[in-house]
Amino acid sequence: MPTGQPRNEVFAANRATGRIALSAAAGLNRSRRTRVYESGSLRVRFPHRDGGVLDAVIVNTAGGMTGGDRFDLDIDVAAGAQLTVTTAAAEKIYRSLGPDTELRINLTVGAGGKLAWLPQETILFDRSRLRRRIDADLAADASLLMAEASIFGRSAMGESVVSGGFFDQWRLRVGGALVFADAIRLEGGIAQSLAERPVAAGGVAVASVVKIPGGEEAVAAVRARQPDFIGEVGVSAWNGVLAARCVAADGAALRHDLTRLLLAIGSGPLPRLWLN
């Protein structure tokens, strides 16, 4: 550290930033990428898949995020295009010395377009601070499937998140009208909050899922699978929006339940990286 330079200034100057701007359009036989912009430590790759869907895999070459890091992702699916987005691995949010780790995601889906936003889990470490915001704008007849899973400490390695900050905010619009608004906030004593029955009843792995359009048929399909779930899964639908929440004792149980939930609501084939 340079003599006389405050530690916080050195820390701030070495924070990671990254951005991806990805656009997909409908092609003759399959959807294709029309714009790919990468900066910082973020990259996006496109494994081949049979059928008309374009797959995109986001890679964080920094190997994780910590306080003061910021990533921005802009995904645009044009009319009639089909895109599935996942991540190469679980994203890790490491301990912060004070600042938030910021992740901003903007999703746009045109008329008749279909987007599946299915990143692998986010793993939070003790004293991490994550602030994530997801905004989605859909045309009136567009389709969206979103799933975000968060794990507070790797139980298999004896880790736990005693304290930290977690703020996850979603705003979804269809035809310009707000149809879904959700926020989860855990601040300070996270382990104590998760232990409370109204929050997670001691579970350390949670997931939120939204499907648009989604109706009672998909809700019934999920409820029919209740005996197959390891943790708790709740689901409901209203005005063409299906929303579900999963809570489990650990990441393995959450992945088990989330996979079965997505298949029950008609997600189509899951990303291959989910099945490895």
Secondary structure as GFF3:
##gff-version 3
##sequence-region A 1 276
A	DSSP	alpha_helix	7	13	.	.	.	ID=ss1
A	DSSP	beta_strand	17	26	.	.	.	ID=ss2
A	DSSP	beta_strand	31	40	.	.	.	ID=ss3
A	DSSP	beta_strand	42	45	.	.	.	ID=ss4
A	DSSP	beta_strand	54	60	.	.	.	ID=ss5
A	DSSP	beta_strand	70	77	.	.	.	ID=ss6
A	DSSP	beta_strand	82	87	.	.	.	ID=ss7
A	DSSP	beta_strand	91	93	.	.	.	ID=ss8
A	DSSP	beta_strand	101	109	.	.	.	ID=ss9
A	DSSP	beta_strand	114	117	.	.	.	ID=ss10
A	DSSP	beta_strand	122	124	.	.	.	ID=ss11
A	DSSP	beta_strand	129	138	.	.	.	ID=ss12
A	DSSP	beta_strand	143	152	.	.	.	ID=ss13
A	DSSP	three_ten_helix	155	157	.	.	.	ID=ss14
A	DSSP	beta_strand	164	174	.	.	.	ID=ss15
A	DSSP	beta_strand	177	188	.	.	.	ID=ss16
A	DSSP	alpha_helix	190	195	.	.	.	ID=ss17
A	DSSP	beta_strand	205	212	.	.	.	ID=ss18
A	DSSP	alpha_helix	216	224	.	.	.	ID=ss19
A	DSSP	three_ten_helix	226	228	.	.	.	ID=ss20
A	DSSP	beta_strand	232	238	.	.	.	ID=ss21
A	DSSP	beta_strand	241	248	.	.	.	ID=ss22
A	DSSP	alpha_helix	251	264	.	.	.	ID=ss23
A	DSSP	alpha_helix	272	275	.	.	.	ID=ss24
###
